Structures are given as structure tokens and as C-alpha cells.
Amino acid sequence: MSIATKTGDNGTTALMYGRRVPKHHARVEAYGTVDELNTALGLARATAEHDFVRSNLLAVQKDLIVLMGELCVQPVDLHRYTGDGYLPVTPDMTAKLDVLVKEIEAQNISFKGWATPGATAHSAALDVARTVCRRAERRVCELKFTDELRNQEIVLYLNRLSDLLWLFARWVESQREK
């Protein structure tokens, strides 16, 4: 089977369970931006010099696969999605991010006001991922406020992730100063 199915040539794309929507649909924008975030995290992980960051970014990327899967399903099909054994985004996933935030904050990373990205290639990659994460969060919030999002944990997860990515970038910069 070829990757070029040509089924999207008419400007539509398939969600899980065969439902088709326009490629500019808010749901496609949301999971597409999370896909972009996952790619940005891959770049940040590839440039990582510290196992602490690298291993945690990989875990986040795996969580984002779960998150994208859930976003690829219209609310009417969510019962089928979970019935087929797919996992939704859970509070435990967000709690793991909270633990990492606290761990980094406990190291007294110093920062004041806005950060200026670019101190290192790795911290800059993390800041790019952070800004993509914020955009993904905005796209998911559009689903929330149009009643197209059933699992509010997705918003919490992305919000926490962007905070974590900001902290990771500052942590990486602080390691350079040691």
C-alpha cells in the first residue's frame, strides 16, 4: 500500500473510524499541531546533552501519541475508541509532568521575566517546542469551547507541558553555567 492514497486530494481527511472532515477542521488543526509539537520535541531530544531531559522528552512524546489518538476521534466515537482498548489522556499523565516541574523548581533555577531563547541550541529547541505546545493548547481549547472536546484533561496536560518545557530550557541553560 502506498503512502499516497490520494483520498485527501479533495481537501478532506479521515479521522479514526472513517469519518471525513475538511483538512482545515478544528480537530485536524488540533491534532496536527500536537504532531508538530511531537516533532519539535524530537528535535529537542536529538540535541539533548543530558539524559534527564532526553529520557523525559521521550516519555512525553509517547504520551503525545496517546493524546493525538484521542484527538483524532470525534466525540460520537469515543465510546468505540475506548472500547477498542485505546487509552485516553489521564490525570496520572498530567501528574507526572507536575512531579517534573516540582523537581526542576526545587533546584532553584533562577529566572526573571521573559526568557530570551537561544543561549544554547538545545534550550532554543526546547523553547520552540514550548511555543508549539502553546499553539496546540490554543487549538485544543477551540475544540473545548465549541463542545468538541470531551476530555478536559487534554487541556491540562498541554498547559502543564508548556510550563515544563519552559523550565527544561532554563534548566539546560543553568547547566551550561556550572
C-alpha positions as protocol buffer text, in pm:
chain_id: "A"
residue {
  index: 1
  type: MET
  ca { x: 0 y: 0 z: 0 }
}
residue {
  index: 2
  type: SER
  ca { x: 137 y: 341 z: -95 }
}
residue {
  index: 3
  type: ILE
  ca { x: 155 y: 635 z: 145 }
}
residue {
  index: 4
  type: ALA
  ca { x: -4 y: 835 z: -140 }
}
residue {
  index: 5
  type: THR
  ca { x: -364 y: 716 z: -106 }
}
residue {
  index: 6
  type: LYS
  ca { x: -499 y: 1023 z: -290 }
}
residue {
  index: 7
  type: THR
  ca { x: -809 y: 1015 z: -67 }
}
residue {
  index: 8
  type: GLY
  ca { x: -722 y: 1365 z: 56 }
}
residue {
  index: 9
  type: ASP
  ca { x: -697 y: 1515 z: -289 }
}
residue {
  index: 10
  type: ASN
  ca { x: -1043 y: 1668 z: -244 }
}
residue {
  index: 11
  type: GLY
  ca { x: -938 y: 1864 z: 66 }
}
residue {
  index: 12
  type: THR
  ca { x: -1072 y: 1621 z: 326 }
}
residue {
  index: 13
  type: THR
  ca { x: -903 y: 1381 z: 563 }
}
residue {
  index: 14
  type: ALA
  ca { x: -1013 y: 1079 z: 762 }
}
residue {
  index: 15
  type: LEU
  ca { x: -1049 y: 1068 z: 1136 }
}
residue {
  index: 16
  type: MET
  ca { x: -1050 y: 740 z: 1321 }
}
residue {
  index: 17
  type: TYR
  ca { x: -1345 y: 520 z: 1233 }
}
residue {
  index: 18
  type: GLY
  ca { x: -1363 y: 657 z: 881 }
}
residue {
  index: 19
  type: ARG
  ca { x: -1534 y: 989 z: 940 }
}
residue {
  index: 20
  type: ARG
  ca { x: -1411 y: 1251 z: 694 }
}
residue {
  index: 21
  type: VAL
  ca { x: -1371 y: 1620 z: 768 }
}
residue {
  index: 22
  type: PRO
  ca { x: -1216 y: 1915 z: 583 }
}
residue {
  index: 23
  type: LYS
  ca { x: -841 y: 1941 z: 632 }
}
residue {
  index: 24
  type: HIS
  ca { x: -890 y: 2282 z: 792 }
}
residue {
  index: 25
  type: HIS
  ca { x: -1130 y: 2141 z: 1056 }
}
residue {
  index: 26
  type: ALA
  ca { x: -1052 y: 2249 z: 1413 }
}
residue {
  index: 27
  type: ARG
  ca { x: -992 y: 1886 z: 1514 }
}
residue {
  index: 28
  type: VAL
  ca { x: -737 y: 1837 z: 1237 }
}
residue {
  index: 29
  type: GLU
  ca { x: -570 y: 2165 z: 1336 }
}
residue {
  index: 30
  type: ALA
  ca { x: -552 y: 2043 z: 1696 }
}
residue {
  index: 31
  type: TYR
  ca { x: -400 y: 1701 z: 1636 }
}
residue {
  index: 32
  type: GLY
  ca { x: -184 y: 1836 z: 1354 }
}
residue {
  index: 33
  type: THR
  ca { x: -35 y: 2095 z: 1588 }
}
residue {
  index: 34
  type: VAL
  ca { x: 27 y: 1826 z: 1851 }
}
residue {
  index: 35
  type: ASP
  ca { x: 202 y: 1625 z: 1578 }
}
residue {
  index: 36
  type: GLU
  ca { x: 417 y: 1932 z: 1506 }
}
residue {
  index: 37
  type: LEU
  ca { x: 488 y: 1956 z: 1880 }
}
residue {
  index: 38
  type: ASN
  ca { x: 594 y: 1592 z: 1887 }
}
residue {
  index: 39
  type: THR
  ca { x: 834 y: 1663 z: 1601 }
}
residue {
  index: 40
  type: ALA
  ca { x: 974 y: 1969 z: 1779 }
}
residue {
  index: 41
  type: LEU
  ca { x: 1026 y: 1753 z: 2088 }
}
residue {
  index: 42
  type: GLY
  ca { x: 1208 y: 1500 z: 1873 }
}
residue {
  index: 43
  type: LEU
  ca { x: 1449 y: 1773 z: 1767 }
}
residue {
  index: 44
  type: ALA
  ca { x: 1490 y: 1887 z: 2128 }
}
residue {
  index: 45
  type: ARG
  ca { x: 1557 y: 1527 z: 2233 }
}
residue {
  index: 46
  type: ALA
  ca { x: 1807 y: 1477 z: 1950 }
}
residue {
  index: 47
  type: THR
  ca { x: 2002 y: 1785 z: 2063 }
}
residue {
  index: 48
  type: ALA
  ca { x: 1983 y: 1696 z: 2433 }
}
residue {
  index: 49
  type: GLU
  ca { x: 2311 y: 1667 z: 2617 }
}
residue {
  index: 50
  type: HIS
  ca { x: 2157 y: 1546 z: 2942 }
}
residue {
  index: 51
  type: ASP
  ca { x: 1992 y: 1209 z: 2996 }
}
residue {
  index: 52
  type: PHE
  ca { x: 1750 y: 1375 z: 3242 }
}
residue {
  index: 53
  type: VAL
  ca { x: 1598 y: 1581 z: 2962 }
}
residue {
  index: 54
  type: ARG
  ca { x: 1633 y: 1320 z: 2688 }
}
residue {
  index: 55
  type: SER
  ca { x: 1455 y: 1042 z: 2875 }
}
residue {
  index: 56
  type: ASN
  ca { x: 1176 y: 1267 z: 2996 }
}
residue {
  index: 57
  type: LEU
  ca { x: 1116 y: 1408 z: 2649 }
}
residue {
  index: 58
  type: LEU
  ca { x: 1084 y: 1056 z: 2510 }
}
residue {
  index: 59
  type: ALA
  ca { x: 822 y: 976 z: 2774 }
}
residue {
  index: 60
  type: VAL
  ca { x: 632 y: 1293 z: 2681 }
}
residue {
  index: 61
  type: GLN
  ca { x: 647 y: 1202 z: 2312 }
}
residue {
  index: 62
  type: LYS
  ca { x: 488 y: 867 z: 2393 }
}
residue {
  index: 63
  type: ASP
  ca { x: 214 y: 1047 z: 2588 }
}
residue {
  index: 64
  type: LEU
  ca { x: 154 y: 1274 z: 2290 }
}
residue {
  index: 65
  type: ILE
  ca { x: 82 y: 969 z: 2073 }
}
residue {
  index: 66
  type: VAL
  ca { x: -200 y: 886 z: 2316 }
}
residue {
  index: 67
  type: LEU
  ca { x: -319 y: 1246 z: 2310 }
}
residue {
  index: 68
  type: MET
  ca { x: -317 y: 1266 z: 1929 }
}
residue {
  index: 69
  type: GLY
  ca { x: -506 y: 940 z: 1905 }
}
residue {
  index: 70
  type: GLU
  ca { x: -780 y: 1074 z: 2127 }
}
residue {
  index: 71
  type: LEU
  ca { x: -798 y: 1400 z: 1930 }
}
residue {
  index: 72
  type: CYS
  ca { x: -841 y: 1201 z: 1606 }
}
residue {
  index: 73
  type: VAL
  ca { x: -1176 y: 1074 z: 1728 }
}
residue {
  index: 74
  type: GLN
  ca { x: -1500 y: 1269 z: 1714 }
}
residue {
  index: 75
  type: PRO
  ca { x: -1693 y: 1273 z: 2044 }
}
residue {
  index: 76
  type: VAL
  ca { x: -1962 y: 1046 z: 1900 }
}
residue {
  index: 77
  type: ASP
  ca { x: -1699 y: 771 z: 1851 }
}
residue {
  index: 78
  type: LEU
  ca { x: -1517 y: 798 z: 2186 }
}
residue {
  index: 79
  type: HIS
  ca { x: -1706 y: 502 z: 2333 }
}
residue {
  index: 80
  type: ARG
  ca { x: -1587 y: 292 z: 2041 }
}
residue {
  index: 81
  type: TYR
  ca { x: -1231 y: 423 z: 2080 }
}
residue {
  index: 82
  type: THR
  ca { x: -1205 y: 322 z: 2447 }
}
residue {
  index: 83
  type: GLY
  ca { x: -1397 y: 2 z: 2376 }
}
residue {
  index: 84
  type: ASP
  ca { x: -1127 y: -91 z: 2125 }
}
residue {
  index: 85
  type: GLY
  ca { x: -870 y: -61 z: 2404 }
}
residue {
  index: 86
  type: TYR
  ca { x: -725 y: 281 z: 2324 }
}
residue {
  index: 87
  type: LEU
  ca { x: -634 y: 486 z: 2628 }
}
residue {
  index: 88
  type: PRO
  ca { x: -750 y: 841 z: 2691 }
}
residue {
  index: 89
  type: VAL
  ca { x: -532 y: 1114 z: 2840 }
}
residue {
  index: 90
  type: THR
  ca { x: -549 y: 1069 z: 3218 }
}
residue {
  index: 91
  type: PRO
  ca { x: -483 y: 1280 z: 3528 }
}
residue {
  index: 92
  type: ASP
  ca { x: -188 y: 1046 z: 3601 }
}
residue {
  index: 93
  type: MET
  ca { x: -20 y: 1165 z: 3281 }
}
residue {
  index: 94
  type: THR
  ca { x: -54 y: 1528 z: 3392 }
}
residue {
  index: 95
  type: ALA
  ca { x: 60 y: 1437 z: 3744 }
}
residue {
  index: 96
  type: LYS
  ca { x: 388 y: 1301 z: 3600 }
}
residue {
  index: 97
  type: LEU
  ca { x: 450 y: 1644 z: 3450 }
}
residue {
  index: 98
  type: ASP
  ca { x: 369 y: 1809 z: 3783 }
}
residue {
  index: 99
  type: VAL
  ca { x: 633 y: 1593 z: 3951 }
}
residue {
  index: 100
  type: LEU
  ca { x: 895 y: 1701 z: 3696 }
}
residue {
  index: 101
  type: VAL
  ca { x: 800 y: 2068 z: 3736 }
}
residue {
  index: 102
  type: LYS
  ca { x: 846 y: 2040 z: 4112 }
}
residue {
  index: 103
  type: GLU
  ca { x: 1175 y: 1853 z: 4070 }
}
residue {
  index: 104
  type: ILE
  ca { x: 1320 y: 2124 z: 3848 }
}
residue {
  index: 105
  type: GLU
  ca { x: 1183 y: 2410 z: 4057 }
}
residue {
  index: 106
  type: ALA
  ca { x: 1340 y: 2253 z: 4367 }
}
residue {
  index: 107
  type: GLN
  ca { x: 1680 y: 2311 z: 4205 }
}
residue {
  index: 108
  type: ASN
  ca { x: 1628 y: 2688 z: 4239 }
}
residue {
  index: 109
  type: ILE
  ca { x: 1661 y: 2766 z: 3872 }
}
residue {
  index: 110
  type: SER
  ca { x: 1695 y: 3143 z: 3855 }
}
residue {
  index: 111
  type: PHE
  ca { x: 1490 y: 3340 z: 3607 }
}
residue {
  index: 112
  type: LYS
  ca { x: 1333 y: 3681 z: 3593 }
}
residue {
  index: 113
  type: GLY
  ca { x: 1066 y: 3791 z: 3349 }
}
residue {
  index: 114
  type: TRP
  ca { x: 1078 y: 3680 z: 2990 }
}
residue {
  index: 115
  type: ALA
  ca { x: 1344 y: 3441 z: 2872 }
}
residue {
  index: 116
  type: THR
  ca { x: 1544 y: 3518 z: 2561 }
}
residue {
  index: 117
  type: PRO
  ca { x: 1569 y: 3189 z: 2371 }
}
residue {
  index: 118
  type: GLY
  ca { x: 1895 y: 3089 z: 2209 }
}
residue {
  index: 119
  type: ALA
  ca { x: 2152 y: 3054 z: 2485 }
}
residue {
  index: 120
  type: THR
  ca { x: 2218 y: 2704 z: 2352 }
}
residue {
  index: 121
  type: ALA
  ca { x: 2088 y: 2505 z: 2055 }
}
residue {
  index: 122
  type: HIS
  ca { x: 1921 y: 2263 z: 2295 }
}
residue {
  index: 123
  type: SER
  ca { x: 1747 y: 2528 z: 2507 }
}
residue {
  index: 124
  type: ALA
  ca { x: 1635 y: 2703 z: 2186 }
}
residue {
  index: 125
  type: ALA
  ca { x: 1488 y: 2373 z: 2059 }
}
residue {
  index: 126
  type: LEU
  ca { x: 1302 y: 2337 z: 2389 }
}
residue {
  index: 127
  type: ASP
  ca { x: 1168 y: 2692 z: 2357 }
}
residue {
  index: 128
  type: VAL
  ca { x: 1049 y: 2621 z: 2002 }
}
residue {
  index: 129
  type: ALA
  ca { x: 871 y: 2311 z: 2136 }
}
residue {
  index: 130
  type: ARG
  ca { x: 720 y: 2522 z: 2415 }
}
residue {
  index: 131
  type: THR
  ca { x: 573 y: 2774 z: 2172 }
}
residue {
  index: 132
  type: VAL
  ca { x: 433 y: 2497 z: 1953 }
}
residue {
  index: 133
  type: CYS
  ca { x: 285 y: 2343 z: 2267 }
}
residue {
  index: 134
  type: ARG
  ca { x: 111 y: 2672 z: 2350 }
}
residue {
  index: 135
  type: ARG
  ca { x: -33 y: 2682 z: 1999 }
}
residue {
  index: 136
  type: ALA
  ca { x: -151 y: 2322 z: 2034 }
}
residue {
  index: 137
  type: GLU
  ca { x: -316 y: 2418 z: 2360 }
}
residue {
  index: 138
  type: ARG
  ca { x: -497 y: 2705 z: 2186 }
}
residue {
  index: 139
  type: ARG
  ca { x: -616 y: 2470 z: 1911 }
}
residue {
  index: 140
  type: VAL
  ca { x: -744 y: 2220 z: 2167 }
}
residue {
  index: 141
  type: CYS
  ca { x: -919 y: 2500 z: 2357 }
}
residue {
  index: 142
  type: GLU
  ca { x: -1104 y: 2583 z: 2038 }
}
residue {
  index: 143
  type: LEU
  ca { x: -1244 y: 2229 z: 2048 }
}
residue {
  index: 144
  type: LYS
  ca { x: -1328 y: 2274 z: 2416 }
}
residue {
  index: 145
  type: PHE
  ca { x: -1523 y: 2593 z: 2363 }
}
residue {
  index: 146
  type: THR
  ca { x: -1716 y: 2451 z: 2068 }
}
residue {
  index: 147
  type: ASP
  ca { x: -1811 y: 2144 z: 2275 }
}
residue {
  index: 148
  type: GLU
  ca { x: -1598 y: 1917 z: 2056 }
}
residue {
  index: 149
  type: LEU
  ca { x: -1369 y: 1806 z: 2340 }
}
residue {
  index: 150
  type: ARG
  ca { x: -1495 y: 1560 z: 2597 }
}
residue {
  index: 151
  type: ASN
  ca { x: -1171 y: 1502 z: 2789 }
}
residue {
  index: 152
  type: GLN
  ca { x: -1070 y: 1827 z: 2959 }
}
residue {
  index: 153
  type: GLU
  ca { x: -752 y: 1659 z: 3084 }
}
residue {
  index: 154
  type: ILE
  ca { x: -601 y: 1719 z: 2740 }
}
residue {
  index: 155
  type: VAL
  ca { x: -603 y: 2096 z: 2806 }
}
residue {
  index: 156
  type: LEU
  ca { x: -447 y: 2046 z: 3150 }
}
residue {
  index: 157
  type: TYR
  ca { x: -178 y: 1819 z: 3008 }
}
residue {
  index: 158
  type: LEU
  ca { x: -75 y: 2063 z: 2735 }
}
residue {
  index: 159
  type: ASN
  ca { x: -79 y: 2357 z: 2975 }
}
residue {
  index: 160
  type: ARG
  ca { x: 147 y: 2174 z: 3217 }
}
residue {
  index: 161
  type: LEU
  ca { x: 371 y: 2051 z: 2937 }
}
residue {
  index: 162
  type: SER
  ca { x: 438 y: 2404 z: 2813 }
}
residue {
  index: 163
  type: ASP
  ca { x: 537 y: 2504 z: 3167 }
}
residue {
  index: 164
  type: LEU
  ca { x: 767 y: 2203 z: 3187 }
}
residue {
  index: 165
  type: LEU
  ca { x: 930 y: 2283 z: 2854 }
}
residue {
  index: 166
  type: TRP
  ca { x: 999 y: 2638 z: 2968 }
}
residue {
  index: 167
  type: LEU
  ca { x: 1161 y: 2501 z: 3284 }
}
residue {
  index: 168
  type: PHE
  ca { x: 1361 y: 2243 z: 3089 }
}
residue {
  index: 169
  type: ALA
  ca { x: 1502 y: 2521 z: 2869 }
}
residue {
  index: 170
  type: ARG
  ca { x: 1601 y: 2726 z: 3172 }
}
residue {
  index: 171
  type: TRP
  ca { x: 1745 y: 2414 z: 3341 }
}
residue {
  index: 172
  type: VAL
  ca { x: 1957 y: 2339 z: 3032 }
}
residue {
  index: 173
  type: GLU
  ca { x: 2085 y: 2697 z: 3033 }
}
residue {
  index: 174
  type: SER
  ca { x: 2170 y: 2671 z: 3403 }
}
residue {
  index: 175
  type: GLN
  ca { x: 2372 y: 2354 z: 3340 }
}
residue {
  index: 176
  type: ARG
  ca { x: 2586 y: 2548 z: 3095 }
}
residue {
  index: 177
  type: GLU
  ca { x: 2670 y: 2796 z: 3370 }
}
residue {
  index: 178
  type: LYS
  ca { x: 2802 y: 2525 z: 3607 }
}
